[in-house]
């Protein structure tokens, strides 16, 4: 394959940038205006993008549509919601272009973050830390009595993709009962898995001690966890959101927590983000929030570059791309 023109707009630190430069070899690397956000770039059209064969980062979807040379786009995110548009898919299909994402970079840290949430709740760490910050009353006996062993508890994973598979593997040594729920059951899942439309999902939701929302953001998943699903959960159940904030009716979640219909909620994502300082979720009882950090890790940028370079070798050799969306 002839040398490619590779456009990218990620705000990589020097070490990751050097790794990318070395890794592309003789291919031409074009750095656009650096993009600092987690979503697609906006603003005036980038003339260098129209010259590119390959895009790496978070390109503006409108500009991708009008860039006829582009044959492959690799996103630096696990999600692709801003690109999930009929006109975008049509443009890619018309030129035989591919879209890939970086799920392999984020699935393990997200699963570990979810496990940290689970262990924090079981061992009552939020209450212990609150006591340290506030009254320092040494609440030994209440915390000992309130701590729970995880063996035999029921876990329901909504959205059994790469994060769900990693999380299921982390939970296996804890001897918990894990069930996945996904749009379509493939048959190779490592745990019992239900389709979204399976009537058994309602019973599984009602029996779950821990419900993990790992759903991606899309029109079909907006508000998926609504008041009815919150009401269908076990009163002592715990809700975790590592997916997308827009998949949850946050008013319904807050109401369930205030009323004691849920034991706790752990949220890494909210709607909107950042969550405004005055938002009621900050002060909702038993609601614990991390600022969309689940996928973060110290060598994140380098792993993103390696993920891209791995696929670049595959693309240049005409091999199957990993994490392909379309």
C-alpha positions in Angstrom: 0.0 0.0 0.0 1.2 3.5 -0.8 2.0 5.9 2.0 -1.0 7.4 3.7 -1.7 10.9 4.9 -2.8 10.6 8.5 -4.6 13.5 10.2 -4.9 13.7 13.9 -6.1 16.3 16.4 -5.5 14.7 19.8 -3.8 16.7 22.5 -1.2 14.1 23.3 1.7 14.7 25.7 5.2 14.7 24.2 5.9 11.1 24.9 2.8 9.9 23.2 3.3 12.3 20.2 6.8 10.9 19.8 5.5 7.3 19.9 3.0 8.2 17.2 5.5 9.9 15.0 7.9 6.9 15.2 5.1 4.4 14.7 3.6 5.8 11.5 6.9 5.2 9.7 6.9 6.6 6.2 3.3 7.6 6.3 2.7 11.4 6.4 1.4 12.6 9.7 -0.5 15.9 9.8 -1.3 17.4 13.2 -4.4 19.6 13.1 -5.4 22.1 15.8 -5.1 20.2 19.1 -8.5 19.2 20.5 -8.9 19.2 24.3 -12.4 18.0 24.7 -13.9 14.4 24.8 -16.2 15.0 21.9 -15.7 15.9 18.3 -14.0 19.1 17.3 -16.1 22.0 16.2 -15.3 25.3 14.5 -14.2 26.3 11.0 -13.4 23.6 8.4 -9.9 22.2 8.6 -8.4 22.1 5.2 -5.8 19.5 6.2 -8.6 17.0 7.0 -9.8 17.0 3.4 -6.3 15.8 2.3 -6.2 12.9 4.6 -6.7 9.2 4.0 -6.9 8.3 7.7 -8.3 10.3 10.6 -7.2 9.7 14.2 -8.8 11.5 17.2 -12.1 13.3 17.3 -12.8 14.8 13.9 -15.9 16.9 13.2 -18.4 14.5 11.7 -19.7 17.2 9.2 -16.2 17.7 7.9 -15.7 13.9 7.6 -18.8 13.6 5.5 -17.4 16.2 3.0 -13.9 14.7 2.9 -14.0 12.2 0.0 -10.4 10.9 0.5 -11.0 9.6 4.0 -11.0 5.8 4.1 -10.7 5.1 7.8 -11.5 7.0 11.0 -10.1 5.8 14.4 -11.7 7.5 17.4 -9.8 8.1 20.7 -13.0 7.2 22.6 -14.9 4.0 23.4 -18.2 5.7 22.4 -19.2 7.1 19.0 -22.5 8.7 19.8 -21.8 12.0 17.9 -21.1 10.0 14.7 -24.2 7.8 15.0 -26.0 9.7 12.3 -27.7 8.4 9.1 -25.8 10.9 6.9 -22.5 9.9 8.4 -23.1 6.2 7.9 -24.2 6.9 4.4 -21.1 8.8 3.6 -18.8 6.1 4.9 -20.7 3.4 3.1 -20.5 5.4 -0.2 -16.7 5.4 -0.1 -16.2 2.1 1.6 -14.7 3.7 4.7 -14.3 2.2 8.1 -14.9 3.6 11.6 -13.1 2.1 14.6 -13.0 3.1 18.3 -10.7 2.6 21.3 -12.7 0.3 23.5 -9.6 -1.8 24.2 -7.9 1.1 25.9 -10.8 1.8 28.3 -12.5 -1.5 29.1 -10.1 -2.6 31.8 -9.9 0.7 33.7 -13.6 1.1 33.5 -14.1 -2.4 34.8 -11.7 -1.8 37.7 -13.4 1.5 38.5 -16.8 -0.4 38.7 -15.2 -3.0 40.9 -13.9 -0.3 43.2 -17.4 1.1 43.5 -18.7 -2.3 44.4 -16.1 -2.9 47.1 -16.5 0.6 48.5 -20.2 0.0 49.0 -19.7 -3.5 50.5 -17.1 -2.3 53.0 -18.9 1.0 53.8 -16.0 3.1 52.8 -18.1 6.3 52.1 -19.5 6.2 55.6 -16.0 5.7 57.1 -14.5 8.5 55.1 -17.4 10.8 55.9 -16.7 10.2 59.6 -13.1 11.0 59.2 -13.9 14.3 57.5 -16.7 15.3 59.9 -17.2 14.0 63.5 -14.3 11.5 63.8 -16.6 9.5 66.1 -15.0 6.1 65.3 -18.3 4.3 64.3 -16.7 0.9 64.5 -19.7 -1.2 65.3 -22.2 0.3 62.9 -19.7 -0.1 60.0 -18.8 -3.6 61.0 -22.5 -4.6 61.1 -23.3 -2.9 57.9 -20.4 -4.4 55.8 -21.6 -7.2 53.5 -19.9 -10.2 52.1 -20.2 -10.4 48.3 -20.3 -14.1 47.8 -23.7 -15.2 46.5 -25.0 -11.7 45.8 -26.7 -11.1 42.4 -25.1 -8.8 39.8 -26.9 -7.6 36.7 -24.8 -6.0 33.9 -26.8 -3.9 31.5 -24.8 -3.6 28.3 -22.6 -6.7 28.0 -19.9 -5.4 25.7 -16.1 -5.1 26.3 -16.5 -3.5 29.7 -19.1 -6.0 30.8 -16.9 -8.9 29.9 -13.9 -7.4 31.7 -16.0 -6.7 34.8 -17.5 -10.2 34.8 -14.0 -11.7 34.8 -13.0 -9.5 37.8 -16.1 -10.5 39.7 -15.6 -14.3 39.1 -13.3 -14.8 42.1 -15.8 -13.2 44.4 -18.3 -16.0 43.7 -21.1 -13.6 42.9 -24.0 -14.6 40.6 -23.5 -12.5 37.4 -26.0 -12.1 34.6 -25.5 -9.9 31.5 -28.2 -8.1 29.5 -27.5 -7.0 25.9 -29.3 -6.1 22.8 -28.6 -9.4 21.1 -27.3 -12.6 22.7 -24.5 -14.0 20.6 -23.9 -17.2 22.5 -20.3 -16.9 23.4 -20.9 -14.9 26.6 -19.0 -16.1 29.7 -22.0 -15.6 32.0 -25.7 -16.2 31.5 -27.0 -13.4 29.3 -30.5 -12.1 28.5 -31.7 -10.1 25.5 -33.2 -6.7 26.4 -36.7 -7.9 25.3 -36.5 -11.1 27.3 -39.4 -11.1 29.9 -36.9 -12.6 32.4 -35.1 -9.3 32.6 -37.7 -7.8 34.9 -37.3 -10.6 37.4 -33.5 -10.4 37.2 -33.7 -6.7 37.9 -35.9 -7.3 40.9 -33.5 -9.9 42.3 -30.3 -8.0 41.7 -28.3 -6.7 44.6 -26.1 -4.7 42.2 -27.2 -3.2 38.9 -24.4 -1.9 36.6 -25.4 0.4 33.8 -22.8 0.0 31.1 -25.0 1.2 28.2 -23.7 3.4 25.4 -25.4 6.7 24.7 -27.9 6.6 21.8 -31.5 7.6 21.0 -32.5 4.1 21.9 -30.9 4.2 25.3 -31.9 7.7 26.4 -33.6 7.5 29.7 -33.4 3.7 29.7 -33.3 3.6 33.5 -36.5 5.5 34.1 -38.8 5.6 37.1 -40.4 2.3 36.2 -37.1 0.4 36.1 -36.0 2.1 39.3 -39.2 1.0 40.9 -38.5 -2.6 39.7 -35.2 -2.8 41.5 -34.7 -4.4 44.9 -35.1 -2.0 47.8 -31.6 -2.8 49.2 -30.1 -2.8 45.7 -27.3 -0.5 44.5 -27.2 1.2 41.1 -23.9 2.0 39.3 -23.5 4.0 36.1 -20.3 3.6 34.2 -22.1 4.0 30.8 -23.5 7.4 29.9 -25.4 10.0 31.9 -28.2 10.4 29.4 -29.2 6.8 29.8 -30.6 7.5 33.3 -33.6 9.5 34.5 -31.6 11.3 37.2 -34.7 12.8 38.8 -36.2 9.3 39.2 -32.8 8.1 40.6 -32.7 10.9 43.1 -36.3 10.3 44.2 -35.6 6.6 44.7 -32.6 7.3 46.9 -34.4 10.0 48.9 -37.3 7.6 49.5 -35.0 4.7 50.5 -36.1 2.6 47.6 -32.4 2.1 46.7 -29.5 1.6 49.1 -27.0 3.7 47.1 -25.9 4.9 43.7 -22.4 5.2 42.3 -22.1 7.5 39.2 -19.1 8.1 37.1 -21.2 9.8 34.4 -24.0 12.3 34.6 -26.1 14.5 32.4 -24.9 17.2 32.0 -21.1 17.0 32.4 -19.5 18.6 34.2 -22.3 18.3 36.8 -23.1 21.9 38.0 -22.1 22.6 41.6 -25.7 23.4 42.5 -27.1 20.1 41.0 -29.2 18.1 43.5 -27.3 14.9 42.8 -24.3 16.3 44.7 -26.4 16.3 47.9 -28.7 13.4 47.3 -28.3 10.9 50.2 -26.1 7.8 49.4 -25.3 9.1 45.9 -21.5 8.9 45.3 -20.0 10.6 42.2 -16.7 10.5 40.4 -16.1 13.0 37.6 -16.1 10.7 34.5 -12.7 9.2 35.5 -13.5 5.5 35.1 -11.5 5.1 31.9 -8.6 7.2 33.0 -5.1 5.7 33.7 -1.6 7.0 33.8 -0.5 5.7 30.4 -3.8 6.4 28.7 -2.3 8.5 25.9 0.4 6.0 25.0 -2.1 3.2 25.0 -4.4 5.2 22.7 -1.5 5.6 20.3 -0.5 1.9 20.4 -4.2 1.0 19.8 -4.2 3.1 16.7 -0.8 1.9 15.4 -1.9 -1.7 15.8 -4.9 -1.0 13.6 -2.8 1.0 11.2 -0.7 -2.0 10.5 -3.8 -4.0 10.0 -5.3 -1.3 7.7 -2.1 -1.1 5.6 -2.0 -4.9 5.3 -5.7 -5.2 4.3 -6.5 -7.1 7.5 -9.6 -7.0 9.8 -9.6 -3.9 12.0 -10.2 -4.2 15.7 -13.0 -2.4 17.5 -14.7 -1.8 14.2 -18.1 0.0 14.3 -18.7 0.2 10.6 
